[in-house]
Amino acid sequence: MNGPLLHVVGTILTILVVASLVGFVLQRRTTDEKAMATVRNLNARTRSWWVMVVVLGGAIWAGATTTILLFALLSFTALREFWTLTPARRGDQLALFLSFFLVLPIHYCLLLDRWYGLMAIFIPVYAFLILPALSTLAGDAKDFLARSAKVQWGLMLCVYAVSHAPALLLLDTGMPSALLLVYLVVVVQLSDVFQYVWGKLIGKRRFAPGISPSKTLEGLIGGGLTAILVGVLLRGLTPFSVVEAAAMSAVIVTAGFFGGFVLSAIKRDLGAKDWGYVIEGHGGVLDRIDSLIFAAPLFFHFTRYFWNA
């Protein structure tokens, strides 16, 4: 690990230790039932962050293969959450089965094999054409367009888009490729955290409450600018200059916001609060990686186009 990465790891661990200690003290001293519920939620989120940081950090430390396999597991879980909430019919069973046990494994095997050319088109071209064609064999035409769109959206969001995060390990920018992944994850996740914090501190004007009732304009602006500043400070993990780091962080923050916003719109349409309950205090895997889904492909392609050797 180089100097900047050690600083990032040290800062993250320090924040988690402080949060754990604060949560422990508050749990001992708080007596009000409403406040206790808030403290329990805080401690649950802190424990989940410990698990997520250790798992992702351990995978990155173990190497590219382990990291790619971890994201394959995340894609599988996210896809299951997506299709658990969306309605399906008997005619969808073949497409869903093939998506889980054929399309997803082949896509990540292409990534493991570093076959970028085929990986880039396998789902948006081949799966896009083949899966609806096979679905017609069931002879069920009711809501066929909506059902096919659900299959395509699930694959594009949960598999294709997510896989662009570990795909950063394929790039040759003159820096250790794992640092780019760390940079992306830190900026996009801190953007979510800072938007929440700024929204609680100074948020007054609701931003599209019909989609995301908790988001405020002040939170979005304050959190976004803070995350961009963090991205500039962490440019030692990247081949970016100060201006380039600010621009790339802005891309991550903007795409991450719309990722969360789009997934929230889908949840509201389905009448659900969370995608699942896998992560204590955070809901499902999709609730945790919704920002990454939109940010990862843009960050990958911009970096590949401008900085890949």
C-alpha positions as a LaTeX table, in Angstrom:
\begin{tabular}{lrrr}
\hline
Residue & $x$ (\AA) & $y$ (\AA) & $z$ (\AA) \\
\hline
Met1 & 0.00 & 0.00 & 0.00 \\
Asn2 & 1.24 & 3.48 & $-0.87$ \\
Gly3 & 1.08 & 6.51 & 1.40 \\
Pro4 & $-2.29$ & 7.94 & 0.30 \\
Leu5 & $-3.98$ & 4.55 & 0.54 \\
Leu6 & $-2.63$ & 4.04 & 4.06 \\
His7 & $-4.05$ & 7.44 & 5.01 \\
Val8 & $-7.45$ & 6.50 & 3.56 \\
Val9 & $-7.51$ & 3.17 & 5.39 \\
Gly10 & $-6.38$ & 4.80 & 8.62 \\
Thr11 & $-9.01$ & 7.53 & 8.36 \\
Ile12 & $-11.83$ & 5.06 & 7.65 \\
Leu13 & $-10.82$ & 2.84 & 10.57 \\
Thr14 & $-10.53$ & 5.86 & 12.87 \\
Ile15 & $-14.01$ & 7.06 & 11.94 \\
Leu16 & $-15.46$ & 3.60 & 12.54 \\
Val17 & $-13.74$ & 3.28 & 15.93 \\
Val18 & $-15.01$ & 6.72 & 17.00 \\
Ala19 & $-18.54$ & 5.90 & 15.77 \\
Ser20 & $-18.49$ & 2.61 & 17.67 \\
Leu21 & $-17.35$ & 4.32 & 20.89 \\
Val22 & $-19.93$ & 7.09 & 20.54 \\
Gly23 & $-22.65$ & 4.53 & 19.93 \\
Phe24 & $-21.57$ & 2.51 & 22.97 \\
Val25 & $-21.64$ & 5.57 & 25.24 \\
Leu26 & $-24.99$ & 6.78 & 23.91 \\
Gln27 & $-26.54$ & 3.34 & 24.35 \\
Arg28 & $-25.47$ & 3.35 & 28.02 \\
Arg29 & $-26.68$ & 6.89 & 28.75 \\
Thr30 & $-29.80$ & 7.32 & 26.64 \\
Thr31 & $-33.12$ & 6.63 & 28.39 \\
Asp32 & $-35.71$ & 8.22 & 26.09 \\
Glu33 & $-37.35$ & 5.55 & 23.94 \\
Lys34 & $-37.34$ & 7.63 & 20.74 \\
Ala35 & $-33.70$ & 8.53 & 21.21 \\
Met36 & $-32.90$ & 4.89 & 21.96 \\
Ala37 & $-34.38$ & 3.88 & 18.61 \\
Thr38 & $-32.09$ & 6.38 & 16.87 \\
Val39 & $-29.06$ & 5.09 & 18.80 \\
Arg40 & $-29.90$ & 1.48 & 17.93 \\
Asn41 & $-30.15$ & 2.43 & 14.26 \\
Leu42 & $-26.80$ & 4.23 & 14.48 \\
Asn43 & $-25.13$ & 1.21 & 16.08 \\
Ala44 & $-26.65$ & $-1.15$ & 13.53 \\
Arg45 & $-25.34$ & 1.00 & 10.67 \\
Thr46 & $-21.89$ & 1.19 & 12.30 \\
Arg47 & $-21.70$ & $-2.59$ & 12.67 \\
Ser48 & $-22.72$ & $-2.98$ & 9.04 \\
Trp49 & $-20.05$ & $-0.52$ & 7.91 \\
Trp50 & $-17.44$ & $-2.53$ & 9.83 \\
Val51 & $-18.48$ & $-5.68$ & 7.97 \\
Met52 & $-18.59$ & $-3.96$ & 4.57 \\
Val53 & $-15.19$ & $-2.29$ & 5.01 \\
Val54 & $-13.54$ & $-5.50$ & 6.21 \\
Val55 & $-15.08$ & $-7.62$ & 3.42 \\
Leu56 & $-14.26$ & $-5.20$ & 0.59 \\
Gly57 & $-10.84$ & $-4.37$ & 2.00 \\
Gly58 & $-10.02$ & $-8.05$ & 2.43 \\
Ala59 & $-11.09$ & $-8.82$ & $-1.13$ \\
Ile60 & $-8.98$ & $-6.02$ & $-2.58$ \\
Trp61 & $-6.00$ & $-7.11$ & $-0.48$ \\
Ala62 & $-6.46$ & $-10.72$ & $-1.68$ \\
Gly63 & $-6.24$ & $-9.68$ & $-5.31$ \\
Ala64 & $-8.20$ & $-9.10$ & $-8.51$ \\
Thr65 & $-9.78$ & $-12.56$ & $-8.71$ \\
Thr66 & $-11.22$ & $-12.39$ & $-5.19$ \\
Thr67 & $-12.47$ & $-8.85$ & $-5.78$ \\
Ile68 & $-14.22$ & $-9.82$ & $-9.03$ \\
Leu69 & $-15.81$ & $-12.85$ & $-7.35$ \\
Leu70 & $-17.04$ & $-10.64$ & $-4.51$ \\
Phe71 & $-18.75$ & $-8.30$ & $-6.98$ \\
Ala72 & $-20.22$ & $-11.30$ & $-8.79$ \\
Leu73 & $-21.79$ & $-12.33$ & $-5.47$ \\
Leu74 & $-23.06$ & $-8.76$ & $-4.94$ \\
Ser75 & $-24.58$ & $-8.81$ & $-8.43$ \\
Phe76 & $-26.29$ & $-12.14$ & $-7.74$ \\
Thr77 & $-27.75$ & $-10.85$ & $-4.47$ \\
Ala78 & $-28.81$ & $-7.52$ & $-5.99$ \\
Leu79 & $-30.45$ & $-9.30$ & $-8.92$ \\
Arg80 & $-32.38$ & $-11.54$ & $-6.54$ \\
Glu81 & $-33.57$ & $-8.48$ & $-4.61$ \\
Phe82 & $-34.61$ & $-6.70$ & $-7.81$ \\
Trp83 & $-36.66$ & $-9.60$ & $-9.11$ \\
Thr84 & $-38.12$ & $-10.46$ & $-5.71$ \\
Leu85 & $-39.90$ & $-7.11$ & $-5.63$ \\
Thr86 & $-40.91$ & $-6.99$ & $-9.30$ \\
Pro87 & $-43.87$ & $-9.10$ & $-10.45$ \\
Ala88 & $-43.20$ & $-12.12$ & $-12.66$ \\
Arg89 & $-45.23$ & $-14.67$ & $-14.61$ \\
Arg90 & $-44.65$ & $-18.28$ & $-15.54$ \\
Gly91 & $-43.44$ & $-17.19$ & $-18.97$ \\
Asp92 & $-40.51$ & $-15.35$ & $-17.32$ \\
Gln93 & $-39.06$ & $-18.38$ & $-15.57$ \\
Leu94 & $-36.66$ & $-19.42$ & $-18.34$ \\
Ala95 & $-35.29$ & $-15.90$ & $-18.81$ \\
Leu96 & $-34.84$ & $-15.45$ & $-15.06$ \\
Phe97 & $-33.13$ & $-18.84$ & $-14.66$ \\
Leu98 & $-30.73$ & $-18.14$ & $-17.53$ \\
Ser99 & $-29.99$ & $-14.67$ & $-16.21$ \\
Phe100 & $-28.95$ & $-16.02$ & $-12.81$ \\
Phe101 & $-27.11$ & $-19.16$ & $-13.82$ \\
Leu102 & $-25.80$ & $-18.46$ & $-17.32$ \\
Val103 & $-25.66$ & $-14.77$ & $-18.23$ \\
Leu104 & $-24.28$ & $-13.54$ & $-14.90$ \\
Pro105 & $-21.53$ & $-16.22$ & $-14.61$ \\
Ile106 & $-20.47$ & $-15.81$ & $-18.25$ \\
His107 & $-20.28$ & $-12.03$ & $-17.88$ \\
Tyr108 & $-18.01$ & $-12.23$ & $-14.83$ \\
Cys109 & $-15.93$ & $-15.02$ & $-16.41$ \\
Leu110 & $-15.25$ & $-12.66$ & $-19.31$ \\
Leu111 & $-14.13$ & $-10.09$ & $-16.76$ \\
Leu112 & $-11.89$ & $-12.64$ & $-15.05$ \\
Asp113 & $-10.45$ & $-13.51$ & $-18.46$ \\
Arg114 & $-9.90$ & $-9.78$ & $-19.12$ \\
Trp115 & $-11.86$ & $-10.11$ & $-22.37$ \\
Tyr116 & $-13.15$ & $-6.54$ & $-22.33$ \\
Gly117 & $-14.42$ & $-6.48$ & $-25.94$ \\
Leu118 & $-16.95$ & $-9.28$ & $-25.47$ \\
Met119 & $-17.77$ & $-8.32$ & $-21.87$ \\
Ala120 & $-18.79$ & $-4.84$ & $-23.03$ \\
Ile121 & $-21.44$ & $-6.18$ & $-25.44$ \\
Phe122 & $-22.44$ & $-9.55$ & $-24.01$ \\
Ile123 & $-25.39$ & $-8.34$ & $-21.92$ \\
Pro124 & $-26.53$ & $-5.22$ & $-23.86$ \\
Val125 & $-26.43$ & $-7.06$ & $-27.22$ \\
Tyr126 & $-26.59$ & $-10.86$ & $-26.90$ \\
Ala127 & $-28.64$ & $-11.17$ & $-23.69$ \\
Phe128 & $-30.84$ & $-8.30$ & $-24.84$ \\
Leu129 & $-31.80$ & $-10.22$ & $-27.99$ \\
Ile130 & $-31.74$ & $-13.83$ & $-26.84$ \\
Leu131 & $-33.65$ & $-13.68$ & $-23.54$ \\
Pro132 & $-36.88$ & $-12.12$ & $-24.87$ \\
Ala133 & $-36.72$ & $-14.44$ & $-27.87$ \\
Leu134 & $-36.64$ & $-17.45$ & $-25.54$ \\
Ser135 & $-39.45$ & $-15.97$ & $-23.41$ \\
Thr136 & $-41.78$ & $-16.02$ & $-26.42$ \\
Leu137 & $-41.54$ & $-19.83$ & $-26.44$ \\
Ala138 & $-43.76$ & $-19.89$ & $-23.34$ \\
Gly139 & $-46.59$ & $-18.45$ & $-25.44$ \\
Asp140 & $-47.50$ & $-15.84$ & $-22.78$ \\
Ala141 & $-48.03$ & $-12.40$ & $-24.37$ \\
Lys142 & $-49.64$ & $-10.67$ & $-21.38$ \\
Asp143 & $-47.54$ & $-7.63$ & $-20.33$ \\
Phe144 & $-44.72$ & $-9.04$ & $-22.45$ \\
Leu145 & $-43.05$ & $-5.67$ & $-23.04$ \\
Ala146 & $-43.05$ & $-4.74$ & $-19.34$ \\
Arg147 & $-41.86$ & $-8.21$ & $-18.32$ \\
Ser148 & $-39.02$ & $-8.20$ & $-20.85$ \\
Ala149 & $-38.02$ & $-4.69$ & $-19.77$ \\
Lys150 & $-37.84$ & $-5.92$ & $-16.17$ \\
Val151 & $-35.44$ & $-8.70$ & $-17.14$ \\
Gln152 & $-33.27$ & $-6.30$ & $-19.15$ \\
Trp153 & $-33.26$ & $-3.64$ & $-16.44$ \\
Gly154 & $-32.31$ & $-6.16$ & $-13.79$ \\
Leu155 & $-29.34$ & $-7.40$ & $-15.78$ \\
Met156 & $-28.18$ & $-3.95$ & $-16.83$ \\
Leu157 & $-28.37$ & $-2.47$ & $-13.34$ \\
Cys158 & $-27.37$ & $-5.35$ & $-11.10$ \\
Val159 & $-24.84$ & $-7.14$ & $-13.31$ \\
Tyr160 & $-23.59$ & $-5.04$ & $-16.22$ \\
Ala161 & $-23.33$ & $-1.69$ & $-14.43$ \\
Val162 & $-22.04$ & $-3.12$ & $-11.14$ \\
Ser163 & $-19.30$ & $-5.10$ & $-12.92$ \\
His164 & $-17.69$ & $-1.85$ & $-14.11$ \\
Ala165 & $-16.40$ & $-1.31$ & $-10.56$ \\
Pro166 & $-14.11$ & $-4.39$ & $-10.51$ \\
Ala167 & $-13.45$ & $-3.81$ & $-14.23$ \\
Leu168 & $-11.25$ & $-0.92$ & $-13.07$ \\
Leu169 & $-8.73$ & $-3.64$ & $-12.17$ \\
Leu170 & $-8.24$ & $-4.22$ & $-15.92$ \\
Leu171 & $-6.95$ & $-0.71$ & $-16.56$ \\
Asp172 & $-3.31$ & 0.31 & $-16.87$ \\
Thr173 & $-3.00$ & 3.93 & $-15.79$ \\
Gly174 & 0.49 & 3.75 & $-14.33$ \\
Met175 & $-1.02$ & 3.37 & $-10.84$ \\
Pro176 & $-1.98$ & 0.19 & $-8.97$ \\
Ser177 & $-5.42$ & $-0.54$ & $-10.43$ \\
Ala178 & $-6.96$ & $-1.40$ & $-7.05$ \\
Leu179 & $-6.48$ & 2.23 & $-5.99$ \\
Leu180 & $-8.99$ & 3.37 & $-8.61$ \\
Leu181 & $-11.59$ & 1.02 & $-7.16$ \\
Val182 & $-10.91$ & 2.32 & $-3.65$ \\
Tyr183 & $-11.19$ & 5.89 & $-4.93$ \\
Leu184 & $-14.54$ & 5.23 & $-6.63$ \\
Val185 & $-16.07$ & 3.43 & $-3.65$ \\
Val186 & $-14.88$ & 6.02 & $-1.10$ \\
Val187 & $-16.09$ & 9.05 & $-3.08$ \\
Val188 & $-19.46$ & 7.59 & $-4.04$ \\
Gln189 & $-20.23$ & 6.28 & $-0.54$ \\
Leu190 & $-19.08$ & 9.45 & 1.22 \\
Ser191 & $-21.23$ & 11.46 & $-1.16$ \\
Asp192 & $-24.27$ & 9.58 & 0.17 \\
Val193 & $-23.15$ & 10.10 & 3.76 \\
Phe194 & $-22.42$ & 13.81 & 3.32 \\
Gln195 & $-25.73$ & 14.41 & 1.54 \\
Tyr196 & $-27.50$ & 12.84 & 4.52 \\
Val197 & $-25.48$ & 14.85 & 7.06 \\
Trp198 & $-25.87$ & 18.21 & 5.29 \\
Gly199 & $-29.55$ & 17.49 & 4.78 \\
Lys200 & $-30.01$ & 16.90 & 8.53 \\
Leu201 & $-27.99$ & 20.01 & 9.43 \\
Ile202 & $-29.32$ & 22.65 & 7.04 \\
Gly203 & $-31.80$ & 20.90 & 4.76 \\
Lys204 & $-35.08$ & 22.77 & 4.28 \\
Arg205 & $-36.24$ & 22.46 & 0.66 \\
Arg206 & $-37.33$ & 18.97 & $-0.33$ \\
Phe207 & $-36.03$ & 17.67 & $-3.65$ \\
Ala208 & $-38.75$ & 15.63 & $-5.41$ \\
Pro209 & $-40.42$ & 14.28 & $-2.22$ \\
Gly210 & $-42.58$ & 11.99 & $-4.32$ \\
Ile211 & $-39.47$ & 9.93 & $-5.12$ \\
Ser212 & $-37.16$ & 10.44 & $-2.14$ \\
Pro213 & $-38.85$ & 12.22 & 0.79 \\
Ser214 & $-35.63$ & 12.61 & 2.82 \\
Lys215 & $-33.51$ & 14.33 & 0.15 \\
Thr216 & $-33.13$ & 18.11 & 0.32 \\
Leu217 & $-31.60$ & 20.57 & $-2.11$ \\
Glu218 & $-29.18$ & 21.82 & 0.56 \\
Gly219 & $-28.13$ & 18.27 & 1.35 \\
Leu220 & $-27.46$ & 17.49 & $-2.30$ \\
Ile221 & $-25.38$ & 20.61 & $-2.88$ \\
Gly222 & $-23.49$ & 20.49 & 0.43 \\
Gly223 & $-22.89$ & 16.74 & 0.27 \\
Gly224 & $-21.86$ & 16.84 & $-3.38$ \\
Leu225 & $-19.35$ & 19.66 & $-2.89$ \\
Thr226 & $-17.90$ & 17.97 & 0.20 \\
Ala227 & $-17.49$ & 14.68 & $-1.67$ \\
Ile228 & $-15.80$ & 16.49 & $-4.57$ \\
Leu229 & $-13.37$ & 18.04 & $-2.08$ \\
Val230 & $-12.63$ & 14.57 & $-0.70$ \\
Gly231 & $-12.03$ & 13.36 & $-4.26$ \\
Val232 & $-9.49$ & 16.13 & $-4.81$ \\
Leu233 & $-7.73$ & 15.32 & $-1.52$ \\
Leu234 & $-7.53$ & 11.64 & $-2.53$ \\
Arg235 & $-6.07$ & 12.26 & $-5.99$ \\
Gly236 & $-2.87$ & 10.53 & $-4.82$ \\
Leu237 & $-4.75$ & 7.27 & $-5.42$ \\
Thr238 & $-5.26$ & 8.21 & $-9.08$ \\
Pro239 & $-3.40$ & 9.51 & $-12.15$ \\
Phe240 & $-5.55$ & 12.69 & $-12.03$ \\
Ser241 & $-4.38$ & 16.26 & $-11.58$ \\
Val242 & $-6.22$ & 18.55 & $-9.15$ \\
Val243 & $-8.60$ & 19.81 & $-11.84$ \\
Glu244 & $-9.09$ & 16.31 & $-13.26$ \\
Ala245 & $-9.79$ & 14.88 & $-9.81$ \\
Ala246 & $-12.42$ & 17.57 & $-9.22$ \\
Ala247 & $-14.04$ & 16.83 & $-12.58$ \\
Met248 & $-14.02$ & 13.06 & $-12.08$ \\
Ser249 & $-15.37$ & 13.41 & $-8.54$ \\
Ala250 & $-18.16$ & 15.60 & $-9.92$ \\
Val251 & $-18.98$ & 12.83 & $-12.41$ \\
Ile252 & $-19.06$ & 10.24 & $-9.60$ \\
Val253 & $-21.20$ & 12.44 & $-7.34$ \\
Thr254 & $-23.70$ & 13.38 & $-10.06$ \\
Ala255 & $-24.02$ & 9.84 & $-11.41$ \\
Gly256 & $-24.23$ & 8.45 & $-7.88$ \\
Phe257 & $-27.05$ & 10.81 & $-7.00$ \\
Phe258 & $-29.08$ & 9.80 & $-10.05$ \\
Gly259 & $-28.36$ & 6.14 & $-9.37$ \\
Gly260 & $-29.93$ & 6.42 & $-5.94$ \\
Phe261 & $-32.73$ & 8.58 & $-7.32$ \\
Val262 & $-33.65$ & 6.15 & $-10.10$ \\
Leu263 & $-33.61$ & 3.15 & $-7.77$ \\
Ser264 & $-35.75$ & 5.11 & $-5.30$ \\
Ala265 & $-38.25$ & 5.85 & $-8.06$ \\
Ile266 & $-38.46$ & 2.14 & $-8.85$ \\
Lys267 & $-38.99$ & 1.32 & $-5.17$ \\
Arg268 & $-41.76$ & 3.89 & $-4.86$ \\
Asp269 & $-43.40$ & 2.49 & $-7.98$ \\
Leu270 & $-43.30$ & $-0.98$ & $-6.41$ \\
Gly271 & $-44.52$ & 0.31 & $-3.04$ \\
Ala272 & $-41.38$ & $-0.80$ & $-1.17$ \\
Lys273 & $-39.25$ & 1.06 & 1.39 \\
Asp274 & $-36.09$ & $-1.07$ & 1.00 \\
Trp275 & $-34.87$ & $-3.60$ & $-1.52$ \\
Gly276 & $-34.13$ & $-6.15$ & 1.18 \\
Tyr277 & $-32.86$ & $-6.76$ & 4.70 \\
Val278 & $-29.44$ & $-8.32$ & 4.13 \\
Ile279 & $-27.47$ & $-5.44$ & 5.65 \\
Glu280 & $-28.53$ & $-4.41$ & 9.15 \\
Gly281 & $-29.47$ & $-0.74$ & 9.23 \\
His282 & $-29.02$ & $-0.32$ & 5.48 \\
Gly283 & $-31.73$ & $-2.49$ & 3.92 \\
Gly284 & $-30.64$ & $-4.67$ & 1.02 \\
Val285 & $-27.55$ & $-4.82$ & $-1.16$ \\
Leu286 & $-29.25$ & $-2.66$ & $-3.79$ \\
Asp287 & $-29.93$ & 0.00 & $-1.16$ \\
Arg288 & $-26.20$ & 0.15 & $-0.49$ \\
Ile289 & $-24.86$ & 0.06 & $-4.06$ \\
Asp290 & $-27.55$ & 2.09 & $-5.88$ \\
Ser291 & $-25.18$ & 5.06 & $-6.24$ \\
Leu292 & $-22.36$ & 2.81 & $-7.44$ \\
Ile293 & $-24.58$ & 1.36 & $-10.19$ \\
Phe294 & $-24.64$ & 4.63 & $-12.14$ \\
Ala295 & $-21.23$ & 5.95 & $-11.09$ \\
Ala296 & $-19.11$ & 2.87 & $-11.88$ \\
Pro297 & $-19.69$ & 2.70 & $-15.68$ \\
Leu298 & $-19.09$ & 6.43 & $-16.21$ \\
Phe299 & $-15.98$ & 6.48 & $-14.02$ \\
Phe300 & $-14.63$ & 3.37 & $-15.75$ \\
His301 & $-15.15$ & 4.62 & $-19.30$ \\
Phe302 & $-13.85$ & 8.14 & $-18.66$ \\
Thr303 & $-10.74$ & 6.70 & $-17.00$ \\
Arg304 & $-10.26$ & 4.11 & $-19.73$ \\
Tyr305 & $-10.61$ & 6.67 & $-22.51$ \\
Phe306 & $-8.38$ & 9.40 & $-21.08$ \\
Trp307 & $-5.85$ & 7.63 & $-18.84$ \\
Asn308 & $-5.58$ & 3.96 & $-19.86$ \\
Ala309 & $-2.25$ & 3.15 & $-21.50$ \\
\hline
\end{tabular}
